[in-house]
Amino acid sequence: MAQKQRTKPTLDAAKLRENALTSIRLGVEDFERSQGGENPDPARALSSIRNLFAGVLLLFKYKIASSVDHPADAAALIFNPPEVLPSPDGDGGVTWQPVGRFRDTTIDVATIKKRFDAFDIEIDWDVIYKLQSCRNHLEHLHPAHTLGEVADFVAELFPILRDFIRDELEEEPAAILGEAWQIMLLHHDFVAEIKEECDEAWAEAGVPDGMYEWLETCKCSECASTLLKPDQENIDAGETVESDDTRFFAMCVKCGHRELIAPLLLEALGKAHSYDPRDGEEPTLERCIECDREAFVVEHQACLWCASELDYTECEDCGEALGQEDQDNDGRCSYHAYAYEKFMRED
């Protein structure tokens, strides 16, 4: 009796496209309701992120599926393949064979990237990974603290979606997304305009040169928006972030919250230099002995806040690298400083 041949799974690429566009439209609707003017609905913020990110991934999968002609080939590209296991070949060797069928789950972000690379489909993956991290991060927050971050998410997603639809799908975003696209466009343009105004204002606020790049990652502690600008009262008083950090405030354009900018800058720097001592890692950031701020970068042997550098960088006797704690030893490491002092006393 002939063995019954398994039917290969197939995939309707057009249905995938329809689901992708529906998810994006729903995400934009949730976004509008989460912002909501005077009566925002914070509970919609997380569903907005989920729908938007899921929609974009579905659109990516549609592109992969539509790159081949046969529905069975499309399914093979989109669904997770069966596990490949070794088996004896009867001659003392092994052969590797797939076991089981394609799974019901579809490929994740990492596998989508591999498929894109194989088909020469280009995308800015740094932004996609950033948005994925944002989505994962928001899953663990209270909705009220995500409104600003959702707004930033939508603004950053806009150019990715625009370029992908135009360059890879060869369609016009406005034609396939309709009103949802106009909402994203207006929001993106608004955020870009406000961001430019904030950047120009901070340029006049006397932020330490070494700390300026960390403004980009500072977020409002109330709504998590990155749209922060210097308090005009501080500017009018001629104060600077560098010299008046205990009273120089940032204002959130999104929710109006007012807070000191220096702790936000130092927090952003600290997160970039986080380490786990359980893995044997050493700290890469220290408290500066000159300005008493946690801004001294060990690798560069300089403080990003006050720009102070080490007078002595290596021991004149053994060449060992010196740190801040060695600066009172007149160019020697602790061992040779002790040996030198002992020699001088005996002499």
BAKE-716135 format. One record per residue: residue in three letters; y, z, x of N, C-alpha, C in turn. Coordinates in steps of 0.05 Angstrom, whole numbers. Atoms other than C-alpha are relative to their C-alpha. Layout:
<atoms>
   type       ny       nz       nx      cay      caz      cax       cy       cz       cx
    Ala        Y        Z        X        Y        Z        X        Y        Z        X
...
</atoms>
This chain:
<atoms>
   type       ny       nz       nx      cay      caz      cax       cy       cz       cx
    Met      -24        0       17        0        0        0       25        0       18
    Ala      -24        2      -17       67      -20       29       18       24       -4
    Gln      -18      -23        1      114       36       47       26       -7      -13
    Lys      -25        5       14      173       41        1       24        2       18
    Gln      -23        0      -18      236       22       37       24       15      -12
    Arg      -22      -16        9      294       70       32       25      -18       -4
    Thr      -24       14        6      357       43        1       23       11       17
    Lys      -22       -9      -17      415       46       49       24        8      -17
    Pro      -24       -8       16      477       84       22       22      -21        4
    Thr      -22       19       -1      537       41        6       26       15       -6
    Leu      -26      -13        4      611       57        2       20      -20      -12
    Asp      -21       17       13      665       28      -44       27        6       14
    Ala      -25       -5      -15      725       22        3       24        1      -18
    Ala      -23        0       18      772        7      -55        3       27      -14
    Lys       -1      -27       12      753       73      -88       11       20       19
    Leu      -10      -18      -20      767      108      -23       31       -2        2
    Arg      -29        5       -1      837       77      -21       13       13      -24
    Glu      -11      -12       24      850       98      -93        2       30        2
    Asn        0      -29       -3      830      170      -79       21        9       20
    Ala      -20       -7      -20      874      171      -17       28        1      -11
    Leu      -27        2       11      936      148      -54        5       21      -21
    Thr       -2      -21       20      922      196     -111        5       27       12
    Ser       -4      -25      -14      917      255      -63       28        3       11
    Ile      -27       -1      -12      982      237      -29       21        4      -22
    Arg      -19       -4       22     1019      230      -96       -1       28      -11
    Leu        2      -27        9      992      297     -119       13       20       20
    Gly      -12      -17      -21     1013      328      -52       30        0       -2
    Val      -29        1        3     1084      303      -62       10       14      -25
    Glu       -8      -14       24     1086      329     -133       -1       30        4
    Asp        1      -28       -6     1063      397     -109       23        9       19
    Phe      -22       -6      -18     1115      394      -54       26        4      -15
    Glu      -25       -3       17     1171      382     -104        0       26      -15
    Arg        1      -25       16     1148      440     -147        2       24       18
    Ser       -1      -23      -18     1141      486      -87       29        5        9
    Gln      -28       -3       -8     1213      472      -67       17        8      -24
    Gly      -10       -8       26     1239      472     -138       28        9       -4
    Gly      -28       -7        4     1313      482     -127        4       30       -2
    Glu       -5      -29        4     1333      550     -155      -25       15       -8
    Asn       24      -14        9     1264      565     -182      -25      -12       13
    Pro       23       12      -14     1213      544     -129      -26       14       -8
    Asp       26      -11        6     1139      555     -142      -16        1       27
    Pro       13       -2      -26     1111      580      -75      -30       -6        0
    Ala       29        4        2     1040      576     -100       -8      -29        4
    Arg        5       28       -3     1046      500      -98        1       -9       30
    Ala       -4        8      -28     1061      500      -23      -27       -7       14
    Leu       26        5      -14      989      506        1      -15      -24      -12
    Ser       14       23       12      961      456      -49       13      -26        8
    Ser      -14       23      -10     1015      408      -26      -11       -9       27
    Ile       10        6      -27      992      412       46      -29      -10       -1
    Arg       28        8        3      918      407       26       -2      -29      -10
    Asn        2       27       12      929      345      -17       11      -21       19
    Leu      -12       20      -18      975      310       33      -18       -5       24
    Phe       17        5      -23      930      321       93      -26      -13       -7
    Ala       25       13        9      867      303       54        5      -29       -6
    Gly       -7       28        6      902      240       29        3      -17       24
    Val       -3       15      -24      921      218       98      -27       -6       13
    Leu       26        4      -12      850      229      124      -16      -21      -16
    Leu       14       20       16      822      189       65       11      -28        5
    Leu      -12       26       -6      871      133       81      -10      -10       27
    Phe       11        7      -26      846      134      153      -29      -10       -4
    Lys       28        8        4      774      130      128       -1      -27      -14
    Tyr       -1       26       14      793       72       82        4      -22       20
    Lys       -5       20      -21      819       34      142      -25       -6       15
    Ile       25        4      -15      754       45      179      -20      -15      -17
    Ala       19       13       18      712       26      119        6      -29       -5
    Ser       -8       27        6      752      -37      106        0      -18       24
    Ser        2       16      -25      743      -59      178      -26      -16        2
    Val       25       15        1      673      -84      161       -3      -12      -28
    Asp        3       15       25      649     -131      106      -21       12      -19
    His       22       -9       17      585      -98       80        3       29       -8
    Pro       -2      -28        9      587      -33       38      -19       19       15
    Ala       19      -17      -15      526       -7       76       11        7       27
    Asp      -12       -5      -26      562      -15      142       24       20       -3
    Ala      -22      -18        5      623       20      112      -10       28       -2
    Ala       12      -27        3      580       79       92       -9       11       26
    Ala       10       -9      -26      549       83      161       23        9       18
    Leu      -24       -8      -16      619       89      191       13       25      -10
    Ile      -14      -22       13      644      141      142      -16       26       -3
    Phe       16      -23        4      586      187      128      -12       10       27
    Asn       12      -11      -24      558      234      181      -29       -9        3
    Pro       27       11       -5      496      203      213      -21       22        1
    Pro       22      -19       -3      427      236      214       -2       10       29
    Glu        3      -11      -27      409      280      273      -20      -17       16
    Val       18       15      -18      377      244      332      -16       19       17
    Leu       18      -19      -13      316      281      360      -20      -15       18
    Pro       20       13      -17      266      266      416      -28        2      -12
    Ser       28       -1        8      193      250      402      -16      -14       22
    Pro       16       12      -21      135      234      450       -5      -30       -6
    Asp        5       29        4      124      159      461      -29       -7        4
    Gly       28        5       -4       50      167      476       -7       -8       28
    Asp        4        8      -27       58      146      548       12       19       20
    Gly      -11      -20      -18       85      210      577       30        1        0
    Gly      -29        0        2      156      196      558       10        8      -27
    Val      -12       -6       26      203      206      499       16      -23      -10
    Thr      -19       18       13      240      164      450       18       17      -18
    Trp      -20      -14       17      302      185      411        3      -15      -26
    Gln       -1       13       26      301      171      337       16       17      -20
    Pro      -14      -15       21      346      189      279      -20       12      -20
    Val       17      -14       18      314      240      233       14        5      -27
    Gly      -12       -4       26      329      239      158       19      -22       -6
    Arg      -19       20       10      384      202      122       28        8        7
    Phe      -28       -7       -3      459      199      127        6       23      -18
    Arg       -7      -24       16      489      264      103       20       -6      -21
    Asp      -20        4       22      532      273       41       28        4        9
    Thr      -27       -7      -11      591      297       84       11      -24       15
    Thr      -13       22      -15      641      249      114       11       10       26
    Ile       -9       -7      -27      669      247      184       25       16        1
    Asp      -23      -17       -3      720      297      209       22      -14       17
    Val      -22       11      -15      785      287      247       -9      -11       28
    Ala        9        8      -26      751      284      315      -16      -26        0
    Thr       16       25        2      702      230      292       17      -23       -9
    Ile      -18       21        8      757      191      257       14      -11       25
    Lys      -14        9      -24      793      188      324      -19      -18       17
    Lys       19       16      -15      729      161      357       -3      -28      -13
    Arg        2       26       14      723      107      304       25      -16        4
    Phe      -25       14       -5      796       89      312        0      -12       28
    Asp        1       10      -27      787       83      387      -18      -24        2
    Ala       19       22       -1      727       38      377       10      -25      -13
    Phe      -10       24       14      764       -8      329       29       -6        8
    Asp      -27        5      -10      830       -7      369       21        5      -22
    Ile      -20       -7       20      868       27      312       17       22       12
    Glu      -18      -19      -14      929       64      339       13       19      -19
    Ile      -13      -21       15      958      129      313       10       21       20
    Asp      -10      -22      -17      999      186      343      -16       25       -6
    Trp       19      -22        6      943      236      347       13       28        6
    Asp      -13      -26       -5      988      291      376       12       11      -26
    Val      -12       -9       26     1025      294      309      -22        7      -20
    Ile       22       -6       18      960      292      270      -12       27        6
    Tyr       11      -26       -8      932      350      310       19       23       -7
    Lys      -20      -20        7      997      388      299        0        6      -30
    Leu        0       -3       29      994      376      224      -26       14       -8
    Gln       26      -13        5      920      397      224        2       30        6
    Ser       -3      -28       -8      938      461      260       18       15      -20
    Cys      -18      -11       20      995      473      210      -16        6      -25
    Arg       16       -3       25      947      463      151      -19       24        3
    Asn       18      -22       -4      897      512      181       15       27        1
    His      -17      -24       -2      952      562      196        9       10      -27
    Leu      -10       -7       26      980      560      126      -21       11      -19
    Glu       22      -10       17      912      574       96       -1       31        0
    His        2      -29       -2      920      646      119       26       15       -6
    Leu      -26      -12        5      992      659       98        5        3      -30
    His       -9       -3       28     1023      684       34       18      -24       -7
    Pro      -15       23        7     1053      624       -3       30        2        4
    Ala      -29       -4       -2     1123      654       -2       11       -5       28
    His       -9        3      -27     1125      649       73       -6      -28       11
    Thr        7       26      -10     1106      576       76       19      -22       -9
    Leu      -17       21       12     1161      540       39       14      -17       21
    Gly      -13       15      -21     1200      521      101      -19      -16       17
    Glu       20       15      -17     1138      501      140      -11      -24      -15
    Val        9       23       16     1115      456       83       21      -22        1
    Ala      -22       20       -2     1183      422       84        0      -15       27
    Asp        2       12      -26     1176      410      159      -24      -18        2
    Phe       25       15        0     1105      385      149        4      -28      -13
    Val       -4       25       14     1126      332       99       19      -18       16
    Ala      -18       16      -16     1183      309      144      -14      -12       24
    Glu       14       10      -24     1137      301      204      -22      -20       -8
    Leu       21       18        9     1083      266      163       11      -27       -7
    Phe      -12       25       10     1131      213      137       -2      -23       20
    Pro        1       23      -18     1137      169      200      -29       -8        6
    Ile       28        6       -5     1061      174      212      -11      -18      -22
    Leu       10       14       23     1046      151      142       13      -28       -2
    Arg      -15       25        1     1100       97      143      -11      -21       19
    Asp        9       19      -20     1077       65      208      -29       -8       -5
    Phe       28        6        4     1003       69      190       -3      -20      -23
    Ile        2       18       23     1012       36      122       10      -28        7
    Arg      -12       26       -7     1056      -19      150      -16      -15       22
    Asp       12       13      -23     1021      -32      217      -30       -5       -3
    Glu       29        2        1      948      -20      201      -10      -10      -27
    Leu        9       10       26      942      -32      126       15      -26       -8
    Glu      -17       23        5      996      -86      127       10       -1      -29
    Glu      -12       -3       27     1026      -61       62       26       15        3
    Glu      -25      -14        1     1092      -31       42       -4       27      -14
    Pro        4      -27       11     1092       45       30       11        3      -28
    Ala      -13       -3       26     1140       40      -28      -16      -14      -22
    Ala       15       16       20     1096      -11      -63      -26       15       -9
    Ile       25      -12        7     1032       31      -61        3       30       -7
    Leu       -4      -28        6     1061      101      -67       22        5      -21
    Gly      -20       -2       21     1119       88     -114       20       23        3
    Glu      -20      -21        0     1163      148     -132       -6       21       21
    Ala        8      -20      -21     1124      194      -85       12       -8       27
    Trp      -11        9      -26     1147      151      -27       30        4        1
    Gln      -29       -4        1     1220      154      -48        7       29        5
    Ile       -5      -28       -4     1216      230      -50       -3        8       29
    Met        5       -6      -28     1186      233       20       22      -12       17
    Leu      -22       13      -15     1239      184       45       25       16        0
    Leu      -25      -16        3     1297      224       18       -2       26       15
    His        4      -26      -14     1268      289       45        1       -4       30
    His        0        5      -29     1255      260      114       28       -5       11
    Asp      -27        7       -8     1325      231      119       18       25        0
    Phe      -16      -25        2     1355      298       96       -6       18       24
    Val        8      -18      -22     1315      338      147       10      -11       27
    Ala       -9       12      -25     1332      289      203       30        4        4
    Glu      -30       -4       -1     1407      294      187        6       29        6
    Ile       -5      -28       -4     1406      370      184       -9        8       28
    Lys       10       -6      -27     1364      374      248       20       -9       21
    Glu      -20       10      -19     1416      332      285       24       18        0
    Glu      -23      -18        2     1472      378      260       -7       26       14
    Cys        8      -25      -13     1433      439      283        0       -3       31
    Asp        1        5      -29     1420      409      352       28       -1       13
    Glu      -28        2      -10     1494      393      361       13       27        1
    Ala      -12      -27        1     1513      464      341      -11       17       22
    Trp       12      -16      -22     1464      496      390       10       -8       27
    Ala      -10       10      -26     1491      453      446       26       14        8
    Glu      -25      -14       -5     1556      493      439       -4       30        0
    Ala        5      -28        4     1522      561      433       -7       15       25
    Gly        6      -14      -25     1509      577      506      -28       10        2
    Val       29       -8       -4     1433      579      503       -7       -3       29
    Pro        8        3      -28     1405      592      573      -15      -27        4
    Asp       12       26       -5     1384      525      603      -30        0       -1
    Gly       29       -2       -1     1313      548      615      -13        6      -26
    Met       11       -7       27     1305      571      543        5      -21      -21
    Tyr       -9       19       20     1335      511      508      -23      -14      -14
    Glu       22       15       12     1269      474      497      -15       16      -20
    Trp       15      -17       19     1241      534      459       13        2      -27
    Leu      -13        1       26     1292      525      404      -16      -17      -20
    Glu       15       18       17     1247      469      377      -22       15      -15
    Thr       23      -14       13     1191      519      361        8       26      -14
    Cys       -9      -24       14     1234      576      334       -2       -5      -30
    Lys        2        3       29     1220      588      260       12       24      -14
    Cys      -11      -21       17     1254      629      206      -23       19       -7
    Ser       21      -20        5     1215      694      197       -5        4      -30
    Glu        3       -3       29     1225      690      121      -15      -24      -12
    Cys       12       23       13     1205      618      104      -14      -19       19
    Ala       13       16      -21     1180      589      171       12      -27        5
    Ser      -13       25       -5     1229      532      171       11       -1       29
    Thr      -11        3      -27     1251      504      239       30       -8       -1
    Leu      -28        8        3     1319      485      210       19       24        3
    Leu      -18      -23       -7     1360      540      245       25      -10       13
    Lys      -25        7      -14     1432      536      266       14       25        8
    Pro      -14      -24       -9     1478      584      304       19       10      -22
    Asp      -19      -12       19     1519      632      262       28       -8        8
    Gln      -27        9       -6     1589      604      258       19       22        9
    Glu      -16      -22       -9     1619      673      266       -3        6       30
    Asn        4       -3      -29     1588      679      335       14      -22       16
    Ile      -14       23      -14     1614      610      354       30        4        0
    Asp      -29       -4        2     1684      626      329       10       23       18
    Ala       -8      -23      -17     1684      691      369       -3       -6       29
    Gly        3        8      -28     1669      653      433      -25       13       13
    Glu       24      -12      -11     1602      688      441      -21      -20        7
    Thr       21       18       -8     1541      657      474      -27       14       -3
    Val       27      -11        2     1466      667      466       -7       14       27
    Glu        7      -10      -26     1459      679      541       13       28        6
    Ser      -14      -25       -6     1511      735      546        1       20      -22
    Asp       -3      -18       23     1512      763      476      -25       -1      -18
    Asp       25        3       15     1439      760      456       -6       22      -20
    Thr        5      -22       18     1440      828      421       16       -3      -26
    Arg      -16        4       24     1490      802      369        4      -29       -8
    Phe       -3       29        7     1482      726      367      -22       -7      -20
    Phe       19        5       23     1450      705      301       -5      -29       -4
    Ala        8       26       10     1414      644      275        0        1      -30
    Met        1        2       29     1421      621      203      -20      -21       -8
    Cys       20       19       10     1364      587      166       13      -18      -21
    Val      -12       18       19     1389      525      131      -16       -1      -26
    Lys       18        2       23     1329      527       84        4       23      -20
    Cys        0      -23       18     1332      598       56       24       18        4
    Gly      -24      -17       -5     1397      628       85       -5       26       14
    His        6      -24      -15     1361      683      123       15        0       27
    Arg      -15       -3      -25     1401      710      183      -14       19       18
    Glu       14      -18      -19     1368      739      245        8       -7       29
    Leu       -7        5      -28     1379      746      320      -17      -23       11
    Ile       14       23      -11     1360      683      358      -16        7       25
    Ala       13       -6      -26     1340      716      425      -29        8       -4
    Pro       28       -7        4     1276      749      398      -17      -23       -8
    Leu       15       24        8     1255      683      367       -6      -18       24
    Leu        4       16      -25     1265      647      433      -21       12       18
    Leu       19      -14      -17     1227      699      472      -28        0      -12
    Glu       26        1       14     1172      700      420      -14      -28        4
    Ala       11       27       -4     1164      624      425      -10       -4       28
    Leu        8        2      -28     1161      628      501      -26       16        4
    Gly       23      -17       -4     1111      685      498      -25      -12      -12
    Lys       24       13       12     1064      647      451      -10      -23       18
    Ala        8       22      -17     1064      588      499      -14       11       25
    His       12      -12      -24     1042      636      555      -20       22       -7
    Ser       20      -20        8      990      676      516      -25       -3       18
    Tyr       24        0      -16      927      694      554      -20       21      -10
    Asp       21      -19        8      861      731      544      -12       13       25
    Pro       10      -13      -24      846      783      598      -30        4       -1
    Arg       29       -2        1      775      787      572      -15      -23       12
    Asp       12       23      -13      763      718      600        8       -2       30
    Gly       -8        0      -28      790      739      667       27      -14        6
    Glu      -26       13       -4      857      705      656       21       20        9
    Glu      -23      -16      -10      920      730      690       25       -7      -16
    Pro      -25        7       14      988      735      656       16      -20       15
    Thr      -17       21      -12     1033      676      669       29        5       -5
    Leu      -27       -7        7     1095      710      642        4       30        5
    Glu       -6      -28       -6     1128      775      665       28        7       -9
    Arg      -27      -10        5     1188      818      651       17       -4       25
    Cys      -17        6      -24     1245      796      697       13       26       10
    Ile      -12      -24      -11     1269      851      744       30       -1        1
    Glu      -29        3       -1     1339      823      742       13        3      -28
    Cys      -13       -1       27     1354      814      667      -16       16      -20
    Asp       17      -17       17     1297      856      638       -9      -14      -25
    Arg       11       15       23     1272      801      592      -27      -12        8
    Glu       27       10       -5     1201      776      585        2      -31        2
    Ala       -5       28       -3     1220      708      612       -4      -10       29
    Phe        5        8      -27     1198      706      685      -27      -15        2
    Val       24       16       -1     1148      649      694      -12        2       28
    Val       13       -5      -26     1099      667      750       -4      -25       16
    Glu        6       25      -15     1080      596      767       25      -11       14
    His      -24       11      -11     1152      575      779       16       21       16
    Gln      -13      -22      -14     1173      643      807       30        1       -6
    Ala      -28        1        9     1237      640      766        1       10      -29
    Cys       -5       -9       28     1266      670      702       13      -22      -16
    Leu      -11       21       17     1280      621      646       25        9      -14
    Trp      -24      -10       14     1334      667      617       24        1       20
    Cys      -23       -4      -19     1377      687      677       -1      -18       24
    Ala        3       19      -22     1352      634      726       -3       13       28
    Ser        4      -14      -26     1339      687      780      -26       -9       12
    Glu       24        8      -15     1288      668      834       -6       21       20
    Leu        9      -19      -20     1249      707      886       14       -5       26
    Asp      -12        3      -27     1284      720      952      -23       -5       21
    Tyr       23        3      -18     1215      724      986      -23      -10      -16
    Thr       23       12       14     1158      679      964      -27        3       13
    Glu       25       -5      -14     1106      693     1017        3       19       23
    Cys       -1      -20      -21     1089      747     1067        4      -12       27
    Glu       -5       12      -27     1117      733     1136      -22        6       20
    Asp       22       -7      -18     1056      765     1168      -26      -14       -6
    Cys       26       12        7      997      736     1129        2      -24      -18
    Gly       -4       24       17     1027      682     1084       -8        4      -29
    Glu        8       -5       28     1003      715     1020       24       -3      -19
    Ala      -22        4       20     1043      696      958       11       27       -9
    Leu      -13      -25        9     1093      750      938       10       -2      -29
    Gly      -10       -1       27     1112      771      868       25       17       -2
    Gln      -24      -16        4     1170      808      837       -3       29       11
    Glu        4      -28       -9     1138      875      855        2        3       31
    Asp       -1       -1      -29     1141      856      929       28       -5       12
    Gln      -26        8      -10     1215      840      934       14       21       16
    Asp      -13      -22      -15     1234      908      962      -13        4       28
    Asn       15       -3      -25     1186      898     1021       11      -17       23
    Asp      -12       16      -21     1233      854     1061      -17      -23       11
    Gly       15       24       -7     1188      793     1060      -29        5        9
    Arg       28       -7       -6     1121      828     1068      -15        7      -25
    Cys       17       -9       22     1062      840     1022       -2       30        2
    Ser        1      -29        1     1048      912     1003      -16       11       24
    Tyr       16      -10      -23      994      920     1057       16       -1       26
    His      -14        2      -26     1036      894     1115       26       15        0
    Ala      -24      -17        2     1098      930     1089       -8       29        7
    Tyr       10      -27       -6     1058      995     1092       -6        3       30
    Ala        8        0      -28     1030      977     1161       25        0       18
    Tyr      -25        1      -16     1100      961     1187       15       26       -1
    Glu      -14      -26        2     1130     1026     1161      -15       21       16
    Lys       17      -19      -16     1072     1065     1192        5       -3       30
    Phe       -5        6      -28     1083     1030     1258       28       10        9
    Met      -27       -9       -7     1158     1045     1257        2       31        2
    Arg       -1      -29       -1     1146     1119     1242      -14       10       26
    Glu       14       -9      -24     1096     1125     1299       15       -7       25
    Asp      -15        9      -23     1141     1088     1346       24       19        4
</atoms>
